[in-house]
Amino acid sequence: MFLDILFTSPAVALAWAVAILASLTIHEFSHALVSSWLGDKTAEREGRLSLNPIAHLDLFGLIPLLLFGFGWAKPVPFNSYNLKNPKWDSVKIALAGPVANFLLALVAAIAFRITSTQLGPVNLLSVFLFWLVILNLFLLFFNVIPIHPLDGSKLFFALFDNPKYERLRAFVAIRGPQILMIAVFLAILTNLNIFFFISGPSYSVCNSLIGQNCLWYFASIF
């Protein structure tokens, strides 16, 4: 996507890239912040309690994110042995990222409504704020998928920690990443909307937040 718009709309491409960096940084910083609040300083010692994007970037994850719309940042480490309640504190740390993405989308949507009213709907600032809204909603709904290593897997493992679910947990832990990668490749290489359960809710919430049709706005940018 980035290359598609880089030569036709360089400013829009730059706004998109900056929005990605901001969204990933807030997501990972929030993991580190909540981990620190709950007593584990692992992420802080490794320099991850930072709003500097460089601290969180993984080039092998950033490049495909810019090129294809799928990628990742460096996972924030934490040591569950330092937590008072390892089971549920781990869930809080994991869900801190998606919660932060929602809050950033909400703030960006409020700012979008103001700027689009004052400056018109299609201006660079409004476009940047729109990118923040939609990117953070996609990050939110993607990361709550209950598949390892996504954030939602921590909640899944906490809810299904009974020994009778051992085979199910093993399947999610071992096969989950494989299924996820296959789905990502199918989405990139075909026209199949594999992640409709992410794009659908994302655009629906986006419509409510910015007060207009996000698909229409997306099309109007180009």
C-alpha positions, 0 to 999 in steps of 0.5 A, a space after each residue: 500500500 505504501 508504495 502504491 501511494 508514495 509516487 501518486 500522493 507522497 504527503 498522504 504516504 508520509 502521513 500513513 507511515 507516521 500514523 503507523 509508527 505512532 500507533 505501534 509505539 503507543 501499543 508497545 509502550 502501553 504494554 511496558 507501562 502496565 508491566 511496570 505498574 504491576 511490578 515487572 521492570 523487565 521492559 523498562 530495563 530493556 529500554 521499552 518504556 519509551 515513546 521513541 519509535 526506534 525502541 519498538 521497531 522491528 525492521 523485518 516487521 515494519 517493511 512488510 507492514 509498509 509494503 503489504 499492510 501486515 507486520 509487527 513491532 518488537 514484542 515487549 518482554 515481561 517476567 510473570 514471576 515478578 507479578 503479584 497475580 501472574 495469571 491475570 496480571 499477564 492478561 492486563 499487560 497483554 490487553 493494555 496495547 489494544 486498549 491504548 489503540 482504542 483510546 488513541 483512535 477515540 482521541 484522533 476521531 475527536 480531533 478529526 471531527 474538529 479539523 474536518 469541520 474547520 479545514 474541510 474533510 480532505 486536508 493533510 491533517 484530517 487524512 493523518 487523523 483518519 489514518 490514526 483512527 482506522 489503523 488503531 482500530 485494525 490493530 485493536 481487533 487484530 490483536 485481540 484474536 485469541 491466537 498465540 502470539 497475539 495479545 488475545 491469546 493471553 486472555 484465552 489461556 487465562 480463561 482456559 487454564 483448566 487441565 481438561 483444556 490442555 490439548 486446546 491450549 497446545 493447539 492454539 500455541 503451536 498451530 495458531 501462529 501457522 494458521 495466522 501466517 497462512 491467513 496473512 499470505 492468502 490475504 496478501 496474495 489473493 483477493 480473499 477478504 480473509 480478515 473480514 471479521 477485523 475489517 468489518 468491525 473496524 470500519 463500523 466503529 470508525 463510522 461511528 467515531 468520525 461521523 461519516 462513512 470511512 470507506 467513502 472517506 478512504 476512497 476520497 483520499 485518492 
